[in-house]
Amino acid sequence: MNLNVFGEPLIACCYEPLTGFVRDGFCHIHEADHGSHLVCAQMTESFLSYSKSVGNDLSTPWPAYQFPGLKPGDFWCLCALRWKEAYLAGQAPLVRLEATSEKALDFIPLETLVQWAYRENKR
């Protein structure tokens, strides 16, 4: 069973756009995923610009890879080390903790992820 950072069952990160290393909506570990796409993050304009500036353009669609191109507000499974790099550069996007794999804790302390937790606007 895939667990989140709280040791509970991992929930889906996003189905639209369809995310995850195997495009199943989940940020779980997969033996072929050398990038460790484990962190469910909400895209922001500043993060997308930062990512593009360091050579990872997440805004431009790549249909051949079933990649729609991301926009602010989208949720996406990010590589744990890319999220950490953005965090250290002051550009980290918010994290949906319940949809972030416990394996992300191999790269990022839980306390750090909690500080960047996405909280849904509940009315």
C-alpha contacts under 8 A as a table, 3 or more apart, distances in Angstrom:
res1	aa1	res2	aa2	distance
1	M	9	P	7.18
2	N	9	P	6.11
2	N	10	L	5.68
2	N	28	H	6.53
2	N	101	S	7.21
3	L	6	F	7.57
3	L	7	G	5.26
3	L	8	E	5.19
3	L	9	P	4.53
3	L	10	L	4.65
3	L	101	S	5.96
3	L	102	E	5.74
4	N	7	G	5.32
4	N	8	E	5.48
4	N	9	P	6.01
4	N	10	L	4.66
4	N	11	I	7.66
4	N	97	L	7.07
4	N	98	E	5.61
4	N	99	A	6.14
4	N	100	T	5.34
4	N	101	S	4.37
4	N	102	E	4.57
5	V	8	E	7.42
5	V	97	L	6.50
5	V	98	E	6.93
5	V	100	T	6.20
5	V	101	S	5.75
5	V	102	E	4.04
5	V	103	K	7.59
5	V	104	A	7.44
5	V	105	L	6.95
5	V	110	L	7.13
6	F	97	L	7.96
6	F	98	E	7.37
6	F	102	E	7.14
7	G	102	E	6.72
8	E	98	E	7.81
10	L	26	F	7.75
10	L	28	H	7.95
10	L	98	E	6.16
10	L	99	A	5.42
10	L	100	T	7.08
10	L	101	S	6.67
11	I	26	F	7.04
11	I	98	E	6.02
11	I	99	A	4.80
12	A	15	Y	7.58
12	A	25	G	5.37
12	A	26	F	4.75
12	A	27	C	7.42
12	A	99	A	5.64
13	C	19	T	7.23
13	C	20	G	7.97
13	C	25	G	5.64
13	C	26	F	5.39
13	C	27	C	6.62
13	C	40	C	5.68
13	C	75	F	6.57
13	C	76	W	6.84
13	C	77	C	7.09
13	C	96	R	7.42
13	C	99	A	5.11
13	C	100	T	7.64
14	C	17	P	6.40
14	C	18	L	5.91
14	C	19	T	5.88
14	C	25	G	5.01
14	C	26	F	7.13
14	C	75	F	5.88
14	C	76	W	6.70
15	Y	18	L	4.15
15	Y	19	T	6.37
15	Y	24	D	7.45
15	Y	25	G	5.03
16	E	19	T	7.55
17	P	68	P	6.99
17	P	70	L	7.98
17	P	74	D	7.26
17	P	75	F	7.67
17	P	76	W	7.81
18	L	23	R	5.68
18	L	24	D	6.65
18	L	25	G	5.42
19	T	22	V	7.76
19	T	23	R	4.92
19	T	24	D	6.38
19	T	25	G	4.68
19	T	26	F	6.67
19	T	27	C	7.72
19	T	75	F	7.91
19	T	76	W	5.61
19	T	77	C	6.03
20	G	23	R	4.59
20	G	24	D	5.79
20	G	25	G	5.24
20	G	26	F	5.04
20	G	27	C	5.13
20	G	28	H	7.33
20	G	37	H	6.78
20	G	76	W	7.30
20	G	77	C	5.42
21	F	24	D	7.70
21	F	26	F	7.99
21	F	27	C	7.20
21	F	28	H	7.93
21	F	30	H	7.49
21	F	33	D	6.61
21	F	37	H	6.25
21	F	77	C	7.62
23	R	26	F	7.54
26	F	77	C	7.44
26	F	99	A	7.09
27	C	37	H	5.98
27	C	38	L	4.57
27	C	39	V	6.29
27	C	40	C	6.36
27	C	77	C	5.38
27	C	99	A	6.66
27	C	100	T	6.04
27	C	101	S	6.01
28	H	37	H	7.23
28	H	38	L	5.69
28	H	100	T	7.69
28	H	101	S	5.54
28	H	103	K	8.00
29	I	33	D	7.13
29	I	36	S	6.68
29	I	37	H	7.39
29	I	38	L	6.74
29	I	101	S	7.41
29	I	103	K	7.18
30	H	33	D	5.28
30	H	36	S	7.90
31	E	34	H	7.48
33	D	36	S	5.57
33	D	37	H	7.11
35	G	79	C	5.44
35	G	80	A	7.65
35	G	81	L	7.92
36	S	78	L	7.82
36	S	79	C	5.03
36	S	80	A	5.97
36	S	81	L	7.83
36	S	104	A	7.92
37	H	77	C	5.30
37	H	78	L	4.81
37	H	79	C	3.97
37	H	80	A	6.15
38	L	77	C	5.89
38	L	78	L	6.13
38	L	79	C	5.95
38	L	80	A	5.78
38	L	100	T	5.78
38	L	101	S	5.26
38	L	103	K	6.97
38	L	104	A	5.63
39	V	76	W	7.89
39	V	77	C	5.24
39	V	78	L	5.09
39	V	79	C	6.46
39	V	80	A	5.75
39	V	83	W	7.42
39	V	95	V	6.88
39	V	96	R	7.83
39	V	99	A	7.53
39	V	100	T	4.72
39	V	101	S	6.58
39	V	104	A	6.51
40	C	75	F	6.46
40	C	76	W	5.54
40	C	77	C	4.56
40	C	78	L	6.30
40	C	95	V	5.64
40	C	96	R	5.41
40	C	97	L	7.18
40	C	99	A	5.77
40	C	100	T	5.11
41	A	75	F	5.37
41	A	76	W	5.49
41	A	77	C	6.34
41	A	78	L	6.65
41	A	93	P	5.94
41	A	94	L	5.51
41	A	95	V	4.41
41	A	96	R	5.99
42	Q	72	P	7.39
42	Q	73	G	5.70
42	Q	74	D	5.59
42	Q	75	F	4.35
42	Q	76	W	6.54
42	Q	93	P	5.86
42	Q	94	L	5.49
42	Q	95	V	6.38
42	Q	96	R	7.48
42	Q	118	Y	7.64
43	M	47	F	6.52
43	M	48	L	6.71
43	M	70	L	7.40
43	M	71	K	6.57
43	M	72	P	4.78
43	M	73	G	5.31
43	M	74	D	5.38
43	M	75	F	6.03
43	M	76	W	7.24
43	M	93	P	6.02
43	M	94	L	7.70
44	T	47	F	5.22
44	T	48	L	6.12
44	T	71	K	7.30
44	T	72	P	4.38
44	T	73	G	6.33
44	T	93	P	6.34
45	E	48	L	5.19
45	E	49	S	6.10
45	E	71	K	7.34
45	E	72	P	5.48
46	S	49	S	5.16
46	S	50	Y	6.04
46	S	91	Q	6.53
47	F	50	Y	4.94
47	F	51	S	5.96
47	F	86	A	7.39
47	F	91	Q	5.43
47	F	92	A	6.33
47	F	93	P	6.16
48	L	51	S	5.11
48	L	52	K	6.17
48	L	57	D	7.35
48	L	58	L	6.38
48	L	59	S	6.70
48	L	71	K	7.81
48	L	72	P	7.82
49	S	52	K	5.17
49	S	53	S	6.15
50	Y	53	S	5.03
50	Y	54	V	6.50
50	Y	86	A	7.58
50	Y	91	Q	6.87
51	S	54	V	5.34
51	S	55	G	6.51
51	S	56	N	5.17
51	S	57	D	6.15
51	S	58	L	7.11
51	S	86	A	7.78
52	K	55	G	5.17
52	K	56	N	4.82
52	K	57	D	4.17
52	K	58	L	6.77
52	K	59	S	7.93
53	S	56	N	7.29
53	S	57	D	7.79
57	D	60	T	6.34
58	L	61	P	7.77
58	L	69	G	5.74
58	L	70	L	5.79
59	S	69	G	4.41
59	S	70	L	4.70
59	S	71	K	6.35
60	T	68	P	7.43
60	T	69	G	4.61
60	T	70	L	7.24
61	P	67	F	5.56
61	P	68	P	4.49
61	P	69	G	3.92
61	P	70	L	7.68
62	W	65	Y	5.63
62	W	66	Q	6.44
62	W	67	F	4.89
62	W	68	P	6.26
62	W	69	G	6.92
63	P	66	Q	4.76
63	P	67	F	5.47
63	P	68	P	6.48
64	A	67	F	7.42
70	L	74	D	6.34
71	K	74	D	5.84
78	L	82	R	6.81
78	L	83	W	6.51
79	C	82	R	5.16
79	C	83	W	6.33
80	A	83	W	5.21
80	A	84	K	6.25
80	A	104	A	5.91
80	A	107	F	6.44
80	A	108	I	7.39
81	L	84	K	4.92
81	L	85	E	5.99
81	L	107	F	6.74
82	R	85	E	4.98
82	R	86	A	6.18
83	W	86	A	5.11
83	W	87	Y	6.10
83	W	92	A	6.15
83	W	93	P	7.63
84	K	87	Y	4.90
84	K	88	L	6.20
84	K	92	A	7.47
84	K	107	F	7.73
84	K	108	I	6.76
85	E	88	L	5.20
85	E	89	A	6.30
86	A	89	A	4.96
86	A	90	G	6.15
86	A	91	Q	4.81
86	A	92	A	4.71
86	A	93	P	7.94
87	Y	90	G	5.07
87	Y	91	Q	5.55
87	Y	92	A	4.32
87	Y	93	P	7.94
88	L	91	Q	7.56
88	L	92	A	7.84
89	A	92	A	7.62
92	A	116	W	7.89
93	P	116	W	7.39
94	L	116	W	5.02
94	L	117	A	5.54
94	L	118	Y	5.08
95	V	100	T	7.52
95	V	113	L	6.78
95	V	116	W	5.85
95	V	117	A	4.84
95	V	118	Y	5.15
96	R	99	A	5.59
96	R	100	T	6.36
96	R	117	A	6.04
96	R	118	Y	5.19
96	R	119	R	7.67
97	L	100	T	5.02
97	L	113	L	7.42
97	L	114	V	7.44
97	L	117	A	6.35
97	L	118	Y	7.43
100	T	104	A	7.04
101	S	104	A	5.58
101	S	105	L	7.92
102	E	105	L	5.67
102	E	106	D	7.98
103	K	106	D	5.56
103	K	107	F	7.83
104	A	107	F	5.52
104	A	108	I	6.10
105	L	108	I	4.91
105	L	109	P	5.56
105	L	110	L	6.25
106	D	109	P	7.69
108	I	112	T	6.86
108	I	113	L	7.09
109	P	112	T	5.40
109	P	113	L	6.62
110	L	113	L	5.08
110	L	114	V	6.07
111	E	114	V	5.15
111	E	115	Q	6.37
112	T	115	Q	5.22
112	T	116	W	6.73
113	L	116	W	5.19
113	L	117	A	6.21
114	V	117	A	4.96
